[in-house]
Amino acid sequence: MAFGSWIKKIGEKVKNFAQKAVPIVQKGLQFAADKVAPVLEKVGETVGGTIGNIASGIGRGIRTVNDKVQPWLETGKEKFLQPAYDNNNYGPS
């Protein structure tokens, strides 16, 4: 019995941490994709050569990571961070 409550408390702490972390990660990724990536791509085009290709590649990579991670964050919020049962109904009705 004590072990079960210990595990439950750990689960609640993980959930609380995730509820705080997910919005921060989302905003950070969105900022990087909207603001940083276009600047890097433009600098890369302007500079040209090897350095320009690297900068442009990093900008494209930021956008790609954002496009891949955002749907996973939304899925995680829906499935894991919202309560499994409403009104403390812990079983089928």
Sequence and secondary structure as in RCSB ss.txt:
>XXXX:A:sequence
MAFGSWIKKIGEKVKNFAQKAVPIVQKGLQFAADKVAPVLEKVGETVGGTIGNIASGIGRGIRTVNDKVQPWLET
GKEKFLQPAYDNNNYGPS
>XXXX:A:secstr
 HHHHHHHHHHHHHHHHHHHHHHHHHHHHHHIIIIIHHHHHHHHHHH HHHHHHHHHHHHHHHHHHHHHHHHHHH
HIIIIIS SSGGG  S  
